[in-house]
Amino acid sequence: MDADVMNGYGHDEECQWNEFKATFNLTYTDMGELVNTEHEIKRLRMEKGDLDTYTASFNKLAGLTRYSPLDRGALALFKKGLPMPLNLSIVQHMNPPPNNRLNWQKVARE
């Protein structure tokens, strides 16, 4: 965009404003969506014992927030959304307990 201005395009040229709007939206809109998704994944909880729906929702949000399946932060968030008795059961029956989200999800389903 700066090169276009230097080459004689005025600030009122339609292409300048279109490029500005696209750059602005890319910079700020995506960030807002990422922040909203981060808040959503932090609030997500398993409801009515429906582990499959919780796991699918969590995995979808984790992908949108760019958490890897091996990310320990994602594991902590996943466990936070599970009922405490389920987490305790996993810890008590697994030695050592699963160390990533995918393994924790697998054990939770068993």
Helices and strands as residue ranges (DSSP letters): H 2-6, H 14-24, I 25-29, H 30-43, H 51-64, H 72-81, H 84-93, H 101-109
